[in-house]
Amino acid sequence: KGVCIVYASMYGNTEKAAMSLAAELEKRGVRYAVHNLCTENVSYAYRDAFRYDTLAVGAPTYNNDIFPPAFSFMYGVSARLMKNRAFAAFGSFTWAGASVKLLNEMAGKLGFDLISEGLSFPQAFTPEKCDMAALAETIARRY
């Protein structure tokens, strides 16, 4: 049991959200791993996606779609036929938020259990715009 948090961030806001989720899970004693899809080898993210039963994916909206590193990761999850995961999406946007909805659609096609409608927040991350404490609490209650 635990959470694999993966994220791709353009300007640091989705990264701040991912780190906030990690800190909130830590407070609740939930095991987790965090992976930056823009800077590390994606194989580590796949390893932990298989290791843990919950997957939290963060990506900003990019050209009304998912920021490419996160899209590529989710495509890889699909290609690896991953099953039986709880899923939550989060991400920032500027003029139109699409990434969270699209991540949820990808997860839904895999049969993942959407534990949240996702957290989509405009521009800069703040805990008020993106309540990672509530998401962490939802995840912790599952255990």
Disulfide bonds with the S-S distance in Angstrom:
none
